[in-house]
């Protein structure tokens, strides 16, 4: 993505693999692994200065704020192993039959190419939960977290959301300093902010600037998601590759956002950086902790994008600065049920003014399906208000959960009756494709494999396979099956615990 064919928008990375920047405030753990800041006890790194100052106020300098943020900001290093081949098949299916790879006799046809990445992160709880950008840890085989005191830990990726470019990782540690949430709705253009992180492989670095804009959309998350969430805080605090995932804080030392991207013609800092607002961060991370996947709410409208040409605006009757113009209202959606119509102009959500699509998306991103939102809109010059019950992408209020089956990274299909007859079996599950980021990619399985048994029990359909995996929980399972056209049976161990597959 370029601005005026000159200014590039890039995620902030310090490696061959893109690494992002972002932070996250304190969550207090309860029995459902849901994190909240209600009645939170101040972490020790706030004891010196936090006295209940209002967001936006602060001391004459930033010494105390930096003192609180530095111990809670971590360096995240990743290692990703890629294979470079000469377009021959990745693996020989006979390798598992014989216990060795026949290709070893004739020379290795591929070689592993490790890619090293570097980014930042923010400790959000004293027991080791850390927030960072999705692009910092995406596809990583190893994640290492180093604290400001240089203690290092292997980390586990708990969950990630490409739509918002957020992720949560966990280290095995106790009594850690962490950051407290601020309120990004209270952030004002012109207020002082600090960016903290590990740019250009340097140690912890703090820079200062001001908020230069809010509600920015730069279309960078559309590279990873068909439904991107973008409502960035724009600042002129200097950030560079390696800052990705680090915090943006106010002078009171509270987290107000996670640094994620820069606008630059060179790939390094050129004046502007973009931060994910903490109110979005809080909600997305809470979802990842509680459900394993984001619970994204939808208003149920098609709206005019912020970068429409003047000609299109005239054709549609769209006026700048009035709000969000509703282009279409799909039937049976949340907005349609509430009575919103094509041509309405949405001006407020729960009393918060929205002047653009990005601002509206940012507000909706802080809610879940089933939440009720007061929507203020103009119709024929008159102001109206309705209550909308938000829904998920399927048009329901159901909770979406990320199961083990969802993490396999494979396109599965029930074996047809004709093919089952040809193979002489009752049924099975065909592995149509394997995603390099899923659990199946950690085995030596090839596309086209037909799964016949799980731990010795026959599976004849995809649903049988799903039930067998869910029954196994986090244990390892043994998959048995055949390759059409090859003699003999093949067996693949599959470790359902994601950590064990790395």
Number of C-alpha atoms within 10 A of each C-alpha: 14 14 12 7 8 11 16 17 21 24 29 34 29 25 19 12 21 22 32 35 44 37 41 38 31 28 25 18 15 9 7 9 15 16 22 17 14 9 7 11 10 14 17 12 21 21 11 11 16 15 9 7 13 12 20 17 12 16 12 7 9 19 12 19 24 21 15 26 31 23 19 28 32 34 28 34 25 24 18 19 15 15 11 12 13 9 8 9 11 15 16 16 19 17 15 17 13 10 8 12 16 16 13 10 8 8 8 11 16 16 12 11 11 15 15 18 24 31 35 37 37 36 33 27 26 20 18 19 26 32 34 34 32 28 29 35 30 21 17 20 17 18 22 18 24 18 19 16 9 11 9 15 16 15 23 19 21 18 22 26 24 20 20 26 30 30 28 29 24 21 19 11 11 10 11 18 25 31 30 27 24 24 16 20 13 11 20 16 14 13 16 22 26 26 30 34 36 29 26 18 16 11 13 19 16 20 16 19 16 17 21 18 16 21 21 20 24 20 14 20 21 15 11 15 14 10 11 19 25 29 27 25 27 25 29 23 23 21 33 22 28 30 37 39 42 38 39 33 29 29 25 26 29 27 32 31 33 38 35 35 33 30 24 19 16 12 18 18 19 16 13 18 28 34 29 33 30 28 23 24 28 23 19 27 28 21 23 23 20 16 19 18 21 25 26 22 24 23 23 23 20 14 20 20 15 15 9 10 9 12 9 11 16 10 8 13 10 20 13 12 10 16 23 29 29 19 17 17 22 14 11 12 22 26 23 18 16 15 11 25 17 16 19 23 27 27 24 22 20 13 11 15 16 22 20 25 23 22 24 24 20 23 21 21 23 17 21 22 23 18 13 14 18 15 21 22 23 19 14 8 9 7 13 15 17 14 17 23 21 25 25 21 17 9 16 15 17 13 14 16 15 13 15 17 16 12 15 20 16 21 12 20 16 20 22 15 13 10 14 16 12 10 15 9 13 16 23 27 24 24 20 14 16 19 13 13 16 17 24 25 16 17 13 16 22 19 15 16 20 27 28 24 20 22 14 11 14 18 22 19 20 18 13 17 23 15 12 19 20 14 10 14 13 13 12 16 18 14 19 21 20 20 18 13 7 10 9 11 14 21 17 17 17 22 19 22 14 18 12 11 16 11
